[in-house]
Each structure stands twice: as structure tokens, then as C-alpha cells.
Amino acid sequence: MRFRPLRSASSSGSIEDAPPPPPPVMRAAVLDAPGAGGGLHVADLPVPRPVLGELLVRVVAAGVNPIDAKTRAGAGVSSQIPAFPVALGYDFSGIVVTSPYEAHPLQPGAEVFGMVPFPRSGGSYADYVIVPSQSVARKPASLSHVEAAGVPLAALTAWGLVVETAHAHEGQRMLIHAGAGGVGHFAVQLAAYFGAHVTVTGSAGNTAWLRGLGAAAVIDYTTARFDEIVSNMDVVIDLVGNVAGDDTGTRSLHVLRPGGLYVNVPSGSWPGYAAAAAEAGVRATSYEVIPDGDVLATLARLLESGAIQVYVDAVHPLADAEAALRGVELGHTRGKVVLRVSEG
């Protein structure tokens, strides 16, 4: 008996012909050295080759995150980059080019979104990426590639903070700092979805928007001090830390109830948080995102149902990756910044 070769299915379930094979080289927004004054520039790199359970994906759009800016500046994960030049970036949305085997659930032509294992592999600011098949999910059909590219790192981080670490539940009192940012706007929505009473710090211009996302109260950090307004919180999710001389982390410990939980998120934002929390009589932990495709699929269902949404603040072409990073560095982005790498 002879079997017909499998063809790929799109995220909507329709059968599609497999995309053409990739060229030998691709465009990428690369960094020549950590902390380089010239920043990112577009150059040609070899198209990566997948092995074992990896997919090769043609990138349509790539998300821009604060960790990318830190890495470009010589912090972040720059010390773990094995060789330069290197493409930065974690988030992507795109189209599968090659699968591990013929009957794999994600066949060529499938629209997927996820996170690449940067810096173990090249980043997503490129025409093609290789990614473990366990780190992706089918792109929600209701989202464009640009919208989907803004989801993975930020939403997975928010899920890990709100659901897996804080165990958000009905009646829980949760304070989220910087709720209008990439991670923050997902954290607000997920906390509210699971029933928590959410207080958010943000600017006055974002107050109505944050309330629309589910915040019960918004504190304008430019005119008021949160520690003079709230107290007896069960959880503080700190997306700021002790930076810019405002001691957001230290002040957060004093608005928690005894035994409450403080979660410090930005890497390097407050090295002494654990000792300070112990002295204050509260629990504390850091958090790092895990690129879990099963969780991403759950988030995709929430996005499809409208229970949560992604907000894209700005879209840049790949050639303007450096400008996109500089915008993220300013720290006043509402939601996400995304690079459009190619046409979908």
C-alpha cells in the first residue's frame, strides 16, 4: 500500500501546500558586540538548520522586550552569547517551513507563535528561526502576525507571575507595578480574570485604559505614593524594582500583609530583595519566563475568546530595530512594540 505525502494545515485547519525551502542566507538585525555604540544593524546571516525536535519557522513579526535592550547594552544575557554577530529577540509569529517528521502536528505552512531559546540559538529579529516544537503554539486565527508576536514572552511571564506563582483567586488583593507595559497589561487582565482585586500603578494617561483591562484601582505614580494609599496586600508583582531612586521594591514590602508575597521581576533591579523581604516578615521570589507551548496554547484560547487581549503600541520595520529598542528603553510604552520582519 502506498500513502500520499502529508501536506500542511494552516492555523484555521485548511490544507496548504508546503512553503518553499529557505535560501542559504537571511536578513537579521544583528549586534556586533555587547554594549556596541552603533547598536543593531541589518546584515546577512546563514539560515539556521533545525535538529531533532526543532522547527524552522519563517518569521513574519518579532516582539521587542526590555531584556533585548538590556542585552544590547551589555547586560541581560549578553555574557551568555557564544559568538557575534548575533540576532537579538525572543518573540516571534510566523510560518513553519520544516517539521521534525511527516506526521508532526505542526507541519510546513502552519502559523505559529512562540519563543526562541536565545542565546542558545539566534534570536527572532531575523527572517528565519529555529525553535523547539514544545515552545510554540498555533497562532490564534483572530490575531494578525504582528499582534501575535507581541504575546509570547510577556503573556507567558504574566501567566507565571499571576497564575503559577501568586495563585490568583477570588478576593485576593494584588498590587501590580507598571501595569501598562508589555508584561503588566497581561498581568492585570489575568489577575482580574481569576478574580483578584487588582490595584495598578501607572500614569494618569493610562488610567481609563487600565481600568478597562480589569484594574479595580489605578494609582498615578507621578502624583501619589502607592505606600501612602494601599496596605495589607496579599501580593505585589514588581515590574520596576529599586531603580531610578524611587525604591519601589523597598516600599512595596511595607504594603504587604504579614506573610504576603513579593515578586521581583526585572533582572538586576534589586539584588537585595530576598534579605529585605525576610527582615520585613514577608515572602519573596524572583521569576524568569518559561517558554511552555502548552501554556501558550491556553493563552491562545483566552485571546481567541476575548477574555484577554494584546495591545501593540508601535510597529517598526526590521531595519529600525535599534529605534524600536530605544523606544522600549524609555519605559513608557503602552503594551508591546513589534518588528514587522516580512509579509505573512
Secondary structure per residue as TSV (DSSP state, phi and psi in degrees):
chain	resnum	aa	ss	phi	psi
A	1	M	-	360.0	136.6
A	2	R	-	-108.6	141.3
A	3	F	-	-108.5	140.8
A	4	R	-	-72.3	143.2
A	5	P	-	-64.4	144.5
A	6	L	-	-70.2	145.5
A	7	R	-	-115.4	163.9
A	8	S	E	-84.9	156.3
A	9	A	E	-114.7	139.1
A	10	S	-	-76.6	173.9
A	11	S	T	-64.5	-19.4
A	12	S	T	-87.7	-4.1
A	13	G	S	98.3	-7.2
A	14	S	-	-78.6	150.4
A	15	I	E	-82.0	133.9
A	16	E	E	-128.6	153.0
A	17	D	-	-69.9	148.6
A	18	A	-	-63.5	143.7
A	19	P	-	-67.2	161.4
A	20	P	-	-65.5	156.4
A	21	P	-	-64.5	154.3
A	22	P	-	-74.0	157.2
A	23	P	-	-74.0	172.3
A	24	P	S	-72.6	-25.8
A	25	V	E	-127.8	160.8
A	26	M	E	-141.2	162.0
A	27	R	E	-81.0	146.5
A	28	A	E	-153.4	146.3
A	29	A	E	-87.8	107.8
A	30	V	E	-112.6	156.7
A	31	L	E	-110.3	127.4
A	32	D	S	-83.2	-26.8
A	33	A	S	-165.2	148.0
A	34	P	T	-63.9	136.7
A	35	G	T	75.4	10.9
A	36	A	-	-62.7	132.9
A	37	G	T	-63.4	-29.1
A	38	G	T	-76.8	-12.5
A	39	G	-	66.7	-148.0
A	40	L	-	-88.2	148.9
A	41	H	E	-147.3	157.0
A	42	V	E	-83.8	131.4
A	43	A	E	-146.0	168.9
A	44	D	E	-91.0	136.0
A	45	L	E	-131.2	156.6
A	46	P	E	-64.5	142.9
A	47	V	-	-68.7	128.3
A	48	P	-	-68.4	156.4
A	49	R	-	-113.9	124.3
A	50	P	-	-74.3	153.4
A	51	V	-	-134.2	159.1
A	52	L	T	47.0	-121.2
A	53	G	T	-89.8	23.0
A	54	E	E	-90.9	151.7
A	55	L	E	-103.8	148.4
A	56	L	E	-102.0	125.2
A	57	V	E	-123.3	134.2
A	58	R	E	-83.2	122.2
A	59	V	E	-81.7	128.8
A	60	V	E	-97.5	-39.2
A	61	A	E	-147.8	152.2
A	62	A	E	-133.3	134.8
A	63	G	E	-79.5	150.0
A	64	V	E	-112.4	130.2
A	65	N	-	-129.1	156.6
A	66	P	H	-55.4	-34.2
A	67	I	H	-62.5	-29.9
A	68	D	H	-65.1	-43.4
A	69	A	H	-65.5	-40.1
A	70	K	H	-63.0	-41.2
A	71	T	H	-65.8	-44.1
A	72	R	H	-58.0	-33.7
A	73	A	T	-81.8	-4.9
A	74	G	T	105.2	1.0
A	75	A	-	-109.1	-140.3
A	76	G	T	55.2	-125.7
A	77	V	T	-107.6	21.9
A	78	S	G	-60.2	-33.2
A	79	S	G	-70.2	-15.0
A	80	Q	G	-96.9	-2.1
A	81	I	-	-73.9	121.6
A	82	P	-	-74.8	-27.9
A	83	A	S	-159.1	153.7
A	84	F	S	-121.4	156.7
A	85	P	S	-70.8	157.6
A	86	V	E	-142.1	142.9
A	87	A	E	-81.9	133.8
A	88	L	-	-86.2	175.9
A	89	G	-	108.9	143.8
A	90	Y	-	-113.5	-49.7
A	91	D	E	-75.5	146.8
A	92	F	E	-157.1	158.5
A	93	S	E	-135.9	134.6
A	94	G	E	-170.2	-158.6
A	95	I	E	-125.6	127.5
A	96	V	E	-62.7	132.6
A	97	V	E	-103.4	-46.1
A	98	T	E	-134.2	144.4
A	99	S	-	-113.1	163.3
A	100	P	S	-62.9	-34.8
A	101	Y	S	-159.3	168.8
A	102	E	T	-63.7	-32.3
A	103	A	T	-100.0	13.1
A	104	H	-	-61.7	143.4
A	105	P	S	-59.6	-27.6
A	106	L	S	-107.8	95.7
A	107	Q	-	-92.2	162.3
A	108	P	T	-50.5	133.3
A	109	G	T	102.4	-18.6
A	110	A	-	-68.5	138.0
A	111	E	E	-90.5	122.7
A	112	V	E	-132.9	161.7
A	113	F	E	-139.6	155.0
A	114	G	E	172.9	-159.1
A	115	M	E	-127.5	134.0
A	116	V	-	-84.8	155.0
A	117	P	-	-83.7	48.4
A	118	F	T	-63.3	138.5
A	119	P	T	-93.2	12.3
A	120	R	T	-64.5	-27.2
A	121	S	S	-133.5	174.5
A	122	G	-	-64.8	156.2
A	123	G	-	-84.7	-178.7
A	124	S	S	-88.1	-2.3
A	125	Y	S	-79.6	60.1
A	126	A	B	-158.6	163.5
A	127	D	S	-66.8	-31.7
A	128	Y	E	-137.3	148.7
A	129	V	E	-136.7	154.5
A	130	I	E	-106.2	142.1
A	131	V	E	-151.1	138.8
A	132	P	E	-58.2	136.1
A	133	S	G	-62.9	-21.5
A	134	Q	G	-77.4	-6.3
A	135	S	G	-104.8	11.9
A	136	V	E	-129.8	167.3
A	137	A	E	-145.2	165.1
A	138	R	E	-66.0	136.7
A	139	K	-	-63.8	134.2
A	140	P	-	-57.9	131.0
A	141	A	T	-63.0	-26.7
A	142	S	T	-79.6	-9.5
A	143	L	S	-104.0	142.0
A	144	S	-	-72.8	166.4
A	145	H	H	-62.1	-36.4
A	146	V	H	-62.4	-45.2
A	147	E	H	-65.6	-44.2
A	148	A	H	-62.7	-35.2
A	149	A	H	-65.2	-20.7
A	150	G	T	-84.1	0.2
A	151	V	S	-93.3	-51.8
A	152	P	H	-54.5	-63.6
A	153	L	H	-62.6	-46.1
A	154	A	H	-66.8	-46.0
A	155	A	H	-72.0	-38.2
A	156	L	H	-64.0	-39.1
A	157	T	H	-62.7	-47.4
A	158	A	H	-60.9	-41.6
A	159	W	H	-61.7	-44.9
A	160	G	I	-61.9	-37.6
A	161	L	I	-72.1	-51.5
A	162	V	I	-80.7	-43.9
A	163	V	I	-92.6	-50.6
A	164	E	I	-82.9	-30.4
A	165	T	I	-100.1	-50.1
A	166	A	S	-85.8	-15.2
A	167	H	-	50.9	56.7
A	168	A	-	-52.8	137.2
A	169	H	-	-154.7	170.3
A	170	E	T	-56.1	127.6
A	171	G	T	85.4	-10.1
A	172	Q	-	-64.9	138.8
A	173	R	E	-99.5	113.8
A	174	M	E	-125.3	132.1
A	175	L	E	-108.4	126.8
A	176	I	E	-119.4	120.6
A	177	H	S	-86.7	143.2
A	178	A	S	60.2	50.5
A	179	G	T	-70.3	-12.3
A	180	A	T	-89.9	-6.4
A	181	G	S	-79.3	-172.6
A	182	G	H	-59.2	-58.8
A	183	V	H	-67.1	-41.6
A	184	G	H	-59.6	-43.2
A	185	H	H	-71.0	-26.4
A	186	F	H	-75.5	-39.6
A	187	A	H	-62.1	-41.6
A	188	V	H	-59.6	-46.7
A	189	Q	H	-65.6	-44.3
A	190	L	H	-67.5	-40.9
A	191	A	H	-62.1	-43.4
A	192	A	H	-67.1	-38.9
A	193	Y	H	-59.1	-38.0
A	194	F	T	-90.1	7.9
A	195	G	T	99.5	1.4
A	196	A	-	-70.6	152.8
A	197	H	E	-89.3	109.6
A	198	V	E	-104.0	124.1
A	199	T	E	-109.9	136.8
A	200	V	E	-128.1	141.7
A	201	T	E	-97.3	136.9
A	202	G	E	-168.7	-176.6
A	203	S	-	-89.1	162.3
A	204	A	G	-59.9	-34.4
A	205	G	G	-66.8	-17.5
A	206	N	G	-103.5	2.4
A	207	T	H	-58.9	-53.5
A	208	A	H	-63.7	-39.5
A	209	W	H	-63.5	-44.1
A	210	L	H	-65.4	-37.0
A	211	R	H	-64.4	-36.2
A	212	G	H	-65.6	-25.9
A	213	L	H	-80.3	-13.6
A	214	G	T	125.4	-0.9
A	215	A	-	-67.1	132.5
A	216	A	S	-79.8	-29.3
A	217	A	E	-147.4	143.4
A	218	V	E	-126.0	128.1
A	219	I	E	-106.6	121.4
A	220	D	E	-75.6	106.3
A	221	Y	T	-68.1	-14.2
A	222	T	T	-81.8	-17.1
A	223	T	T	-125.3	-10.8
A	224	A	-	-141.3	154.2
A	225	R	-	-102.6	121.0
A	226	F	G	-59.1	-32.9
A	227	D	G	-74.6	-5.4
A	228	E	G	-98.5	-1.9
A	229	I	T	-115.9	-42.9
A	230	V	-	-111.1	158.6
A	231	S	-	-160.0	169.5
A	232	N	S	56.8	37.3
A	233	M	E	-78.0	148.4
A	234	D	E	-81.2	-36.8
A	235	V	E	-142.9	140.1
A	236	V	E	-121.1	122.7
A	237	I	E	-101.8	110.9
A	238	D	E	-102.6	105.3
A	239	L	S	-98.5	17.2
A	240	V	S	-119.7	-59.5
A	241	G	-	84.1	-173.3
A	242	N	S	-86.6	73.0
A	243	V	-	-125.6	165.3
A	244	A	T	59.4	22.0
A	245	G	T	71.2	10.9
A	246	D	-	-98.1	-9.1
A	247	D	-	52.0	44.1
A	248	T	H	-59.4	-40.7
A	249	G	H	-64.7	-50.6
A	250	T	H	-58.1	-45.7
A	251	R	H	-65.9	-29.6
A	252	S	H	-65.7	-33.9
A	253	L	H	-60.6	-29.4
A	254	H	T	-87.7	-1.9
A	255	V	T	-103.9	1.2
A	256	L	E	-86.8	147.8
A	257	R	E	-69.1	161.0
A	258	P	E	-55.9	129.2
A	259	G	E	81.6	0.8
A	260	G	E	-65.9	172.2
A	261	L	E	-114.4	126.7
A	262	Y	E	-108.8	127.6
A	263	V	E	-117.3	115.2
A	264	N	E	-96.2	126.1
A	265	V	-	-108.4	-56.7
A	266	P	S	-64.3	126.8
A	267	S	T	-60.4	132.5
A	268	G	T	76.4	7.0
A	269	S	S	-79.6	-18.6
A	270	W	-	-165.4	84.9
A	271	P	T	-59.1	-27.5
A	272	G	T	-96.9	19.3
A	273	Y	H	-63.5	-37.7
A	274	A	H	-65.9	-45.9
A	275	A	H	-65.8	-40.4
A	276	A	H	-65.3	-38.3
A	277	A	H	-66.1	-42.9
A	278	A	H	-60.8	-40.5
A	279	E	H	-66.8	-31.8
A	280	A	H	-84.0	-6.0
A	281	G	T	80.0	28.0
A	282	V	-	-126.2	164.4
A	283	R	E	-86.9	156.4
A	284	A	E	-152.4	149.3
A	285	T	E	-154.8	155.7
A	286	S	E	-93.5	-178.9
A	287	Y	-	-152.8	140.6
A	288	E	-	-130.8	139.2
A	289	V	-	-66.0	144.6
A	290	I	-	-116.2	120.7
A	291	P	-	-78.2	76.9
A	292	D	-	-97.6	114.6
A	293	G	H	-64.9	-31.6
A	294	D	H	-66.7	-42.5
A	295	V	H	-65.8	-39.8
A	296	L	H	-61.3	-37.1
A	297	A	H	-65.0	-37.8
A	298	T	H	-63.3	-43.8
A	299	L	H	-62.8	-36.5
A	300	A	H	-60.7	-40.1
A	301	R	H	-66.6	-38.1
A	302	L	H	-65.6	-38.2
A	303	L	H	-66.6	-43.0
A	304	E	H	-62.2	-37.6
A	305	S	H	-78.6	-13.8
A	306	G	T	86.9	4.0
A	307	A	S	-65.5	-33.6
A	308	I	S	-133.4	163.6
A	309	Q	-	-141.3	158.7
A	310	V	-	-108.5	137.2
A	311	Y	-	-112.4	122.5
A	312	V	E	-103.1	116.9
A	313	D	E	-83.0	-36.3
A	314	A	E	-153.2	146.2
A	315	V	E	-125.6	128.8
A	316	H	E	-122.2	150.4
A	317	P	E	-71.1	161.3
A	318	L	G	-55.2	-37.4
A	319	A	G	-62.9	-20.1
A	320	D	G	-103.3	28.4
A	321	A	H	-59.5	-38.1
A	322	E	H	-63.7	-42.5
A	323	A	H	-63.5	-38.3
A	324	A	H	-62.3	-42.6
A	325	L	H	-63.2	-41.0
A	326	R	H	-64.8	-35.4
A	327	G	H	-64.4	-41.7
A	328	V	H	-65.3	-37.0
A	329	E	H	-60.5	-29.4
A	330	L	T	-66.1	-23.9
A	331	G	T	78.5	15.8
A	332	H	-	-117.3	21.4
A	333	T	-	-73.9	137.8
A	334	R	S	-93.5	115.9
A	335	G	S	72.6	-129.2
A	336	K	E	-119.3	154.9
A	337	V	E	-112.0	137.3
A	338	V	E	-133.1	144.2
A	339	L	E	-98.8	131.5
A	340	R	E	-90.8	113.0
A	341	V	-	-90.8	-43.2
A	342	S	S	-152.0	178.5
A	343	E	-	-82.1	143.3
A	344	G	-	-76.3	360.0
